[in-house]
Amino acid sequence: MRHTHISHALAAGAPLETVKQNAGHASLDTTTRYVTTEDARRMAAMKRFFEGDNA
């Protein structure tokens, strides 16, 4: 049930950080495993942008 909740929450657009905290994950990497491929690509692009690697 826990994994289903995480997957459904992320698919519904819940913020990754909120889902991470609710799941009790120590790392965003753990929570990100539940993100679909398309969403994962989008998150990776945004992460690169905010880290300054947007060349």
C-alpha positions as CSV (number, residue, x, y, z in Angstrom):
1,M,0.0,0.0,0.0
2,R,2.8,2.4,0.8
3,H,4.4,2.1,-2.6
4,T,1.0,2.5,-4.3
5,H,0.4,5.7,-2.3
6,I,3.8,7.1,-3.3
7,S,3.2,6.3,-7.0
8,H,-0.3,7.7,-7.0
9,A,0.6,10.9,-5.1
10,L,3.4,11.7,-7.5
11,A,1.3,10.9,-10.5
12,A,-1.4,13.3,-9.2
13,G,1.2,16.1,-9.0
14,A,2.1,16.1,-5.3
15,P,5.4,17.8,-4.7
16,L,8.3,15.4,-4.7
17,E,9.7,16.8,-1.4
18,T,6.3,16.4,0.3
19,V,6.0,12.8,-0.8
20,K,9.6,12.1,0.3
21,Q,8.8,13.4,3.8
22,N,5.5,11.6,4.0
23,A,7.2,8.3,3.0
24,G,10.0,8.8,5.4
25,H,12.7,8.6,2.8
26,A,16.1,10.0,3.7
27,S,17.0,10.8,0.1
28,L,15.1,12.3,-2.8
29,D,16.7,9.6,-5.0
30,T,14.7,6.9,-3.2
31,T,11.4,8.8,-3.8
32,T,12.3,9.6,-7.4
33,R,12.3,5.9,-8.2
34,Y,8.5,6.1,-8.2
35,V,8.4,8.8,-10.8
36,T,7.3,7.8,-14.3
37,T,10.0,8.1,-17.1
38,E,8.5,11.3,-18.6
39,D,8.3,13.0,-15.2
40,A,11.8,11.8,-14.3
41,R,13.2,13.4,-17.4
42,R,11.4,16.7,-16.6
43,M,12.6,16.6,-13.0
44,A,16.2,15.9,-14.1
45,A,16.0,18.8,-16.5
46,M,14.8,21.1,-13.8
47,K,17.4,19.9,-11.4
48,R,20.1,20.7,-13.9
49,F,18.6,24.1,-14.5
50,F,18.5,25.0,-10.8
51,E,22.0,23.7,-10.2
52,G,23.3,26.0,-13.0
53,D,24.0,23.3,-15.5
54,N,21.6,24.5,-18.1
55,A,23.9,24.9,-21.1
